[in-house]
Amino acid sequence: NPNVVKSAINCEAFGAEGITVHPRPDERHITTKDVYDLKSVVKTEFNIEGYPDNRFLKIIDDLRPEQATLVPDGPDVLTSNAGWNTIANHDFLKGIVSALKSYGTRVSIFTDPDPEMVAGAKNVDADRIELYTEPYATNYKSDRIKAITDYIAASKKATELGLGINAGHDLDINNLRYLVDSIPEIDEVSIGHALISDAIYYGLENTIQMYLKTLK
């Protein structure tokens, strides 16, 4: 309680345009069973993110979600705190991306706002990048122009290369609008903690509508 499947159904009914899950090996965020249960109920887009070990690859092969997001945090990392070095990990990522795309799944790679890393994502044949936005969120209140500068540069590079752009980490109702106004090319944002925190005060349906209004 709350029931994950029921919550996802409600989120979509209230207007959410996709469901993102991160099934870590220790299952501290969501269980593997939850992920399989969600596949039969998610009607919008199902995005499964995680470190691309054999366990993760089996989940993607079994469920064939619309999108798989590759993050570089292994089992010993508490939470995502950096993007991939897409150059140093070129050969590894290229093989993983090829396998995932053979399942008919769109592939997004978690990256820092660095045009060189964005180019590296293109070179491993990713479809999208997901910009790691914690540094943006951290610096937004003190200097939002400085906070967004690197993200604009990285997004410009992604657009030039034909990559889609996602964003996620520490985004909330306060800093989201400036991000999407500054980078209108963004296709998708994944928001978990802030949305659930706001739902305590405003209710889940109202909160989702608030975020949608902010985005649109």
C-alpha positions in Angstrom: 0.0 0.0 0.0 -0.1 2.0 -2.2 -0.5 -0.6 -4.9 1.9 0.1 -7.7 -0.2 -1.2 -10.5 -3.3 0.7 -9.4 -1.2 3.8 -8.9 0.1 3.6 -12.5 -3.4 3.0 -13.9 -4.6 6.1 -12.0 -1.6 8.2 -13.1 -2.5 7.5 -16.7 -6.2 8.1 -16.1 -5.2 11.5 -14.6 -3.2 12.5 -17.7 0.3 11.1 -17.3 1.8 10.4 -20.7 4.1 7.6 -19.6 5.3 5.4 -16.7 8.9 5.1 -15.8 10.4 2.4 -13.5 13.9 1.6 -12.3 14.0 -2.0 -11.2 17.3 -2.2 -9.3 18.8 -5.6 -8.4 18.1 -4.9 -4.7 14.5 -3.9 -5.5 14.5 -0.9 -3.2 12.7 1.2 -5.7 10.4 -1.3 -7.4 10.3 -5.0 -7.6 10.9 -7.1 -10.7 7.4 -8.6 -10.2 6.0 -5.0 -10.3 7.6 -4.4 -13.6 6.1 -7.5 -15.2 2.7 -6.7 -13.7 2.8 -3.2 -15.1 3.4 -4.3 -18.6 -0.1 -5.5 -19.0 -1.7 -2.3 -17.7 0.4 0.6 -19.0 -1.4 2.1 -22.0 0.8 5.1 -22.8 4.6 4.6 -22.9 6.5 2.2 -20.6 10.1 3.3 -19.9 12.3 0.9 -18.0 15.6 2.3 -16.9 18.6 0.6 -15.3 22.1 -0.6 -15.6 22.4 -2.9 -18.6 23.5 -6.1 -16.9 22.1 -9.5 -18.0 19.2 -9.2 -15.6 18.1 -5.9 -17.1 18.5 -7.1 -20.6 16.3 -10.1 -19.9 13.6 -7.8 -18.5 13.7 -5.7 -21.7 13.7 -8.8 -23.9 10.7 -10.2 -22.0 8.6 -7.1 -21.9 9.6 -5.1 -25.0 8.8 -1.7 -23.5 8.5 1.4 -25.7 11.8 2.7 -24.2 14.8 1.5 -22.3 17.0 4.1 -20.6 20.5 3.1 -19.8 22.0 4.5 -16.6 25.6 3.9 -15.4 24.9 3.1 -11.8 25.7 -0.4 -10.7 24.3 -2.2 -7.7 26.7 -0.4 -5.3 25.5 3.1 -6.3 22.8 4.6 -4.1 21.2 6.7 -6.8 21.9 8.0 -10.3 24.6 10.7 -9.9 26.3 11.0 -13.2 25.8 10.3 -16.9 27.6 7.8 -19.0 31.1 8.4 -20.4 29.9 7.5 -23.8 33.4 7.6 -25.3 35.2 5.4 -22.8 32.2 2.9 -22.8 31.7 3.1 -26.6 32.1 -0.6 -27.4 30.1 -1.8 -24.4 27.2 0.6 -25.1 27.1 0.0 -28.8 26.6 -3.7 -28.2 23.9 -3.1 -25.7 22.1 -0.6 -27.8 22.1 -2.9 -30.8 20.6 -5.7 -28.7 17.9 -3.5 -27.2 16.9 -2.0 -30.6 16.6 -5.5 -32.0 13.7 -5.9 -29.6 11.9 -3.0 -31.1 12.7 -0.8 -28.1 13.8 2.9 -28.3 17.0 3.4 -26.4 17.9 6.5 -24.4 21.3 7.0 -22.7 21.6 9.0 -19.5 24.2 11.7 -20.1 25.7 14.8 -18.5 25.1 18.1 -20.3 28.3 17.8 -22.4 28.2 18.0 -26.2 31.0 15.5 -26.4 29.1 12.9 -24.4 26.0 13.6 -26.5 28.0 12.9 -29.7 29.2 9.7 -28.1 25.6 8.7 -27.6 24.9 9.2 -31.2 28.0 7.1 -32.1 26.6 4.1 -30.2 23.4 4.4 -32.2 21.1 5.6 -29.3 17.8 7.1 -30.3 17.7 9.7 -27.4 19.7 11.1 -24.6 18.3 11.7 -21.1 19.9 14.8 -19.6 21.0 14.4 -16.0 19.4 17.4 -14.5 20.5 17.4 -10.8 23.1 20.1 -11.4 20.5 22.2 -13.1 18.1 21.8 -10.2 20.8 22.4 -7.6 21.9 25.7 -9.2 18.5 26.9 -10.4 17.6 29.1 -7.5 21.0 30.9 -7.3 21.6 31.5 -11.0 19.2 29.9 -13.4 20.8 31.3 -16.5 24.1 29.8 -15.5 22.4 26.6 -14.5 20.8 26.1 -17.9 23.7 27.1 -20.2 25.4 23.7 -20.5 22.0 22.0 -21.0 21.2 24.3 -23.9 24.5 23.5 -25.6 24.1 19.8 -25.1 20.5 19.9 -26.4 21.6 21.9 -29.5 24.2 19.2 -30.2 21.6 16.5 -29.8 19.2 18.2 -32.2 22.0 18.6 -34.8 22.7 14.9 -34.5 19.1 13.9 -34.8 18.8 12.6 -31.2 15.6 13.0 -29.2 16.0 14.7 -25.8 14.6 13.5 -22.4 15.4 14.9 -19.0 15.2 13.8 -15.4 16.5 14.0 -11.9 15.4 16.5 -9.2 13.0 18.3 -11.5 10.0 19.8 -9.8 7.1 22.2 -10.2 9.3 25.2 -9.6 12.2 24.5 -11.9 10.5 22.6 -14.7 8.9 25.4 -16.7 12.2 27.3 -17.2 13.9 24.1 -18.4 11.3 23.4 -21.1 11.0 27.0 -22.1 14.7 27.2 -22.5 14.9 23.8 -24.3 11.6 23.4 -26.2 13.1 20.4 -28.0 12.7 18.2 -24.9 10.5 15.2 -25.7 10.0 13.8 -22.3 10.7 14.4 -18.6 10.6 11.7 -15.9 9.5 13.0 -12.5 9.0 10.8 -9.5 10.0 12.0 -6.0 8.8 15.6 -6.5 5.5 14.5 -8.0 4.7 12.1 -5.2 5.8 14.7 -2.6 3.5 17.3 -4.1 0.7 14.7 -4.2 0.7 14.5 -0.4 -0.5 18.1 -0.3 -2.5 18.5 -3.5 -3.6 14.9 -4.3 -2.3 12.8 -7.2 -4.8 13.9 -9.8 -4.3 17.6 -9.1 -0.6 17.2 -9.0 -0.4 15.5 -12.4 -2.6 18.2 -13.9 -0.3 20.9 -12.4 2.7 19.3 -14.0 1.0 18.9 -17.4 -0.1 22.6 -17.2 3.5 23.6 -16.5 4.8 21.6 -19.4 2.2 22.9 -21.9 
